[in-house]
Amino acid sequence: MKFKTGVLLDSLQLDLDKALAVAAESGADGIQMYAVSHAMSVLELQYTAAKGLREKITGYGLEIASLCGDTGGHGFERQEENSGKIEKMLEIIDFASELETPVITTHIGVVSGTDTEKRDIMLSALHRICRHAEEREIFIAVETGPEKAAVLRDFIIESGERNLRVNFDPANLVMVQGEDPVSAVSILKDFIVHTHAKDGRMTRPCDPVTIYNAFAEGNPDAVDIDSFFLELPLGKGDVNFTRYLASLESIGYSGYLTIEREAGDNRVKDVMDGLHFLKELMK
């Protein structure tokens, strides 16, 4: 069993050089970083300085596995917001191309199985984004969690975009959907190009739309998100990583397991322990 291991730099809550040093010391193969302003961001990216950034990262012996191009809010659900978001995504795509990075992960909103108007708005935005990315040989990878795996698969097929793919996050499916990641891998097997290594536990069922609206809007209604689920260090939650990694191997996936840690008071330790956990499973 062999995969590449990565670190989402922003999980470490360190400045760029310190974060790169930790990732390199840990034995990770590569890194992911946010390409937009975000609460977890550790640097202001200069889209005109890609060459220097790439050289800095490769100087630590690391690859750039992917960029996180999450535009925030409701993704691409709202027509009135999409013009600016599309332009930002086109800029991120050009930046990723300069960095020679093959994958941009993002949240696109909550895909509805019934609201055709919202689906059409999302699809229209993604057509523009994916075609620009395809010219630069870049995948746009939708992160799992806001909807069931089968709904996301059908949406991707409906889009007709050859480079619209999946960033598979097993913890999101466990925490928000109560869905078995192993079954979800089999559903999404034709589209997975990147994964987040993350763990968690659902404590009670939730409405995904309510949860993602709370994230999108800064939680104005003070939804007690922690009462629904907890994100936990790798191996401490309900993702069965032995079965999950075996399922990825069974579909021929050999790409990145990129550790993302969004909670906890000792992120560096959790990430380092997580990398050790993954490497032990891959022996």
C-alpha positions as CSV (number, residue, x, y, z in Angstrom):
1,M,0.0,0.0,0.0
2,K,1.7,3.2,-1.2
3,F,0.4,6.7,-1.3
4,K,2.0,10.1,-1.1
5,T,1.6,12.0,2.2
6,G,1.0,15.8,2.4
7,V,0.3,18.5,4.8
8,L,-2.2,21.4,4.4
9,L,0.3,24.1,5.6
10,D,-2.4,26.3,7.1
11,S,-3.3,23.5,9.5
12,L,0.0,24.2,11.3
13,Q,-0.8,27.8,12.1
14,L,2.9,28.8,11.5
15,D,4.5,31.3,9.1
16,L,5.5,29.9,5.7
17,D,9.1,29.0,6.4
18,K,8.4,27.4,9.7
19,A,5.4,25.4,8.2
20,L,7.6,24.2,5.3
21,A,10.3,23.2,7.7
22,V,7.9,21.1,9.8
23,A,6.4,19.5,6.7
24,A,9.9,18.6,5.4
25,E,11.0,17.3,8.8
26,S,8.0,15.1,9.1
27,G,8.9,13.3,5.9
28,A,5.8,14.4,4.0
29,D,6.1,14.3,0.2
30,G,4.3,17.5,-0.4
31,I,2.0,20.3,0.7
32,Q,-1.3,22.0,0.0
33,M,-1.9,25.7,0.8
34,Y,-4.8,28.1,0.6
35,A,-4.7,30.4,-2.5
36,V,-7.4,32.7,-1.1
37,S,-7.8,34.8,2.1
38,H,-9.0,32.4,4.8
39,A,-9.1,32.2,8.5
40,M,-6.4,29.5,8.3
41,S,-4.2,31.3,5.8
42,V,-0.6,31.8,6.8
43,L,0.5,34.1,4.0
44,E,-0.7,36.6,1.5
45,L,-0.1,35.0,-1.8
46,Q,1.4,37.2,-4.5
47,Y,0.0,35.8,-7.7
48,T,2.9,37.4,-9.6
49,A,5.5,35.7,-7.5
50,A,4.8,32.0,-8.3
51,K,8.3,31.2,-9.5
52,G,9.9,32.3,-6.2
53,L,7.3,30.5,-4.1
54,R,7.8,27.3,-6.1
55,E,11.5,27.4,-5.7
56,K,11.1,28.0,-1.9
57,I,8.9,25.0,-1.6
58,T,11.0,22.7,-3.7
59,G,14.0,23.9,-1.8
60,Y,12.6,22.1,1.2
61,G,12.3,18.9,-0.9
62,L,8.5,19.2,-1.2
63,E,6.0,19.0,-4.0
64,I,3.0,21.3,-4.3
65,A,0.3,18.7,-4.2
66,S,-2.6,21.1,-4.7
67,L,-3.9,24.5,-4.0
68,C,-7.1,25.2,-2.0
69,G,-9.1,27.6,-4.1
70,D,-12.1,27.9,-1.8
71,T,-13.9,31.2,-2.5
72,G,-15.9,31.0,0.7
73,G,-19.5,31.8,1.3
74,H,-22.1,29.7,-0.5
75,G,-19.7,28.5,-3.2
76,F,-21.2,29.0,-6.6
77,E,-24.9,28.7,-5.5
78,R,-25.8,32.4,-5.9
79,Q,-25.9,34.0,-9.4
80,E,-25.3,37.5,-8.0
81,E,-22.0,36.5,-6.4
82,N,-20.6,34.4,-9.1
83,S,-19.1,37.0,-11.4
84,G,-16.5,38.0,-8.9
85,K,-15.9,34.5,-7.7
86,I,-15.4,33.2,-11.2
87,E,-12.8,35.9,-11.9
88,K,-11.0,35.0,-8.6
89,M,-11.0,31.3,-9.6
90,L,-9.5,32.1,-13.1
91,E,-6.8,34.0,-11.3
92,I,-6.1,31.1,-9.0
93,I,-6.0,28.7,-12.0
94,D,-3.4,30.9,-13.7
95,F,-1.4,30.9,-10.4
96,A,-1.6,27.1,-10.1
97,S,-0.4,26.8,-13.7
98,E,2.7,29.0,-12.8
99,L,3.3,26.8,-9.7
100,E,3.0,23.7,-11.9
101,T,0.3,22.4,-9.6
102,P,-2.2,19.9,-11.1
103,V,-5.1,20.2,-8.7
104,I,-7.2,23.0,-7.2
105,T,-9.6,21.9,-4.4
106,T,-12.7,23.9,-3.6
107,H,-16.1,23.9,-2.0
108,I,-18.8,24.7,-4.6
109,G,-21.8,24.9,-2.3
110,V,-24.4,22.3,-1.4
111,V,-25.4,20.3,-4.5
112,S,-29.1,19.8,-4.4
113,G,-30.7,16.6,-5.8
114,T,-34.0,18.5,-6.5
115,D,-33.3,22.3,-6.9
116,T,-32.7,22.4,-10.6
117,E,-32.4,26.2,-10.7
118,K,-29.6,26.2,-8.2
119,R,-27.9,23.3,-10.0
120,D,-28.0,25.3,-13.2
121,I,-26.4,28.3,-11.6
122,M,-23.6,26.2,-10.1
123,L,-23.1,24.3,-13.4
124,S,-22.9,27.6,-15.4
125,A,-20.1,28.9,-13.1
126,L,-18.2,25.6,-13.2
127,H,-18.3,25.4,-17.0
128,R,-16.4,28.7,-17.2
129,I,-14.0,27.7,-14.5
130,C,-13.3,24.2,-15.7
131,R,-12.8,25.2,-19.3
132,H,-10.1,27.7,-18.3
133,A,-8.5,25.1,-16.0
134,E,-8.6,22.4,-18.8
135,E,-6.6,24.7,-21.1
136,R,-3.9,24.6,-18.3
137,E,-4.2,20.9,-17.6
138,I,-5.5,21.5,-14.1
139,F,-8.2,19.5,-12.3
140,I,-10.9,21.3,-10.2
141,A,-11.6,19.0,-7.3
142,V,-14.8,19.4,-5.4
143,E,-14.5,18.5,-1.7
144,T,-16.9,15.9,-0.3
145,G,-19.2,16.5,2.6
146,P,-22.1,18.9,1.7
147,E,-24.0,16.2,-0.1
148,K,-24.1,12.4,-0.4
149,A,-21.4,10.8,-2.6
150,A,-24.0,9.7,-5.2
151,V,-25.4,13.2,-5.5
152,L,-22.0,14.6,-6.1
153,R,-21.1,11.9,-8.7
154,D,-24.3,12.5,-10.6
155,F,-23.7,16.3,-10.6
156,I,-20.2,15.8,-12.0
157,I,-21.4,13.5,-14.7
158,E,-24.2,16.0,-15.5
159,S,-21.6,18.8,-15.9
160,G,-19.9,17.0,-18.7
161,E,-16.6,18.6,-17.6
162,R,-13.7,16.2,-18.1
163,N,-11.6,17.9,-15.4
164,L,-14.2,18.4,-12.7
165,R,-13.1,15.8,-10.1
166,V,-13.2,15.1,-6.4
167,N,-11.1,16.0,-3.4
168,F,-12.2,13.1,-1.1
169,D,-12.5,14.1,2.6
170,P,-13.6,11.0,4.6
171,A,-14.2,12.9,7.8
172,N,-16.6,15.3,6.2
173,L,-18.7,12.4,5.0
174,V,-18.7,10.8,8.4
175,M,-19.3,14.0,10.4
176,V,-22.0,15.6,8.2
177,Q,-23.5,12.9,6.2
178,G,-23.1,9.8,8.4
179,E,-21.8,8.1,5.2
180,D,-19.3,5.2,5.1
181,P,-16.2,6.5,3.3
182,V,-15.4,3.0,1.9
183,S,-18.8,2.9,0.1
184,A,-18.3,6.5,-1.0
185,V,-15.0,5.7,-2.6
186,S,-16.6,3.0,-4.7
187,I,-19.2,5.6,-5.8
188,L,-16.7,8.3,-6.6
189,K,-13.9,6.1,-7.8
190,D,-13.7,7.5,-11.3
191,F,-13.2,11.1,-10.1
192,I,-10.9,11.1,-7.1
193,V,-7.7,13.1,-7.8
194,H,-6.8,14.2,-4.2
195,T,-7.7,13.4,-0.7
196,H,-7.7,15.0,2.7
197,A,-6.6,12.8,5.6
198,K,-8.9,13.9,8.3
199,D,-10.8,12.1,11.1
200,G,-14.0,12.9,13.0
201,R,-17.2,11.7,14.6
202,M,-20.8,12.6,14.2
203,T,-22.4,13.1,17.6
204,R,-26.0,13.6,16.3
205,P,-27.5,13.9,12.9
206,C,-27.5,17.4,11.3
207,D,-29.0,19.1,8.3
208,P,-26.0,19.7,5.9
209,V,-27.6,22.9,4.4
210,T,-27.9,24.4,7.9
211,I,-24.3,23.5,8.8
212,Y,-22.8,24.8,5.5
213,N,-24.9,28.0,5.7
214,A,-23.5,28.6,9.1
215,F,-20.0,28.2,7.8
216,A,-20.8,30.4,4.8
217,E,-22.4,33.3,6.7
218,G,-20.2,33.4,9.8
219,N,-22.8,31.5,11.9
220,P,-25.2,34.5,12.7
221,D,-27.7,32.2,14.3
222,A,-25.1,30.7,16.6
223,V,-25.6,27.1,15.5
224,D,-23.9,24.9,18.0
225,I,-21.8,23.1,15.4
226,D,-19.8,21.1,18.0
227,S,-23.0,19.5,19.2
228,F,-23.3,17.8,15.8
229,F,-19.8,16.6,15.1
230,L,-16.2,16.8,16.2
231,E,-13.1,16.9,14.1
232,L,-10.4,14.7,15.8
233,P,-6.8,13.7,15.2
234,L,-6.2,10.8,12.8
235,G,-7.1,7.5,14.4
236,K,-9.2,9.1,17.1
237,G,-12.5,9.4,15.2
238,D,-14.8,7.1,13.3
239,V,-13.0,6.9,10.0
240,N,-11.7,3.4,9.7
241,F,-8.4,4.2,8.0
242,T,-7.4,0.6,7.4
243,R,-10.5,-0.1,5.4
244,Y,-10.5,3.4,3.8
245,L,-6.9,3.2,2.5
246,A,-7.6,-0.3,1.2
247,S,-10.6,1.0,-0.7
248,L,-8.4,3.7,-2.3
249,E,-5.8,1.2,-3.2
250,S,-8.5,-1.1,-4.7
251,I,-9.5,1.6,-7.2
252,G,-5.9,2.3,-8.2
253,Y,-5.5,5.6,-6.4
254,S,-1.9,6.3,-5.5
255,G,-2.0,10.1,-5.0
256,Y,-1.9,12.3,-2.0
257,L,-3.3,11.8,1.5
258,T,-3.0,15.4,2.7
259,I,-3.5,15.9,6.4
260,E,-6.0,18.7,7.3
261,R,-6.5,19.6,10.9
262,E,-9.0,22.4,11.6
263,A,-9.4,22.0,15.4
264,G,-7.4,21.3,18.5
265,D,-4.8,23.2,20.5
266,N,-1.7,21.5,19.3
267,R,-1.9,21.4,15.5
268,V,1.8,20.7,14.9
269,K,1.8,17.6,17.1
270,D,-1.5,16.4,15.7
271,V,-0.2,16.7,12.1
272,M,3.1,15.0,13.0
273,D,1.3,12.2,14.8
274,G,-1.1,11.9,11.8
275,L,1.8,11.4,9.4
276,H,3.3,8.7,11.6
277,F,-0.1,7.1,11.8
278,L,-0.5,7.0,8.0
279,K,3.0,5.7,7.4
280,E,2.5,2.9,9.9
281,L,-0.7,1.9,8.0
282,M,1.2,1.9,4.7
283,K,3.9,-0.5,5.8
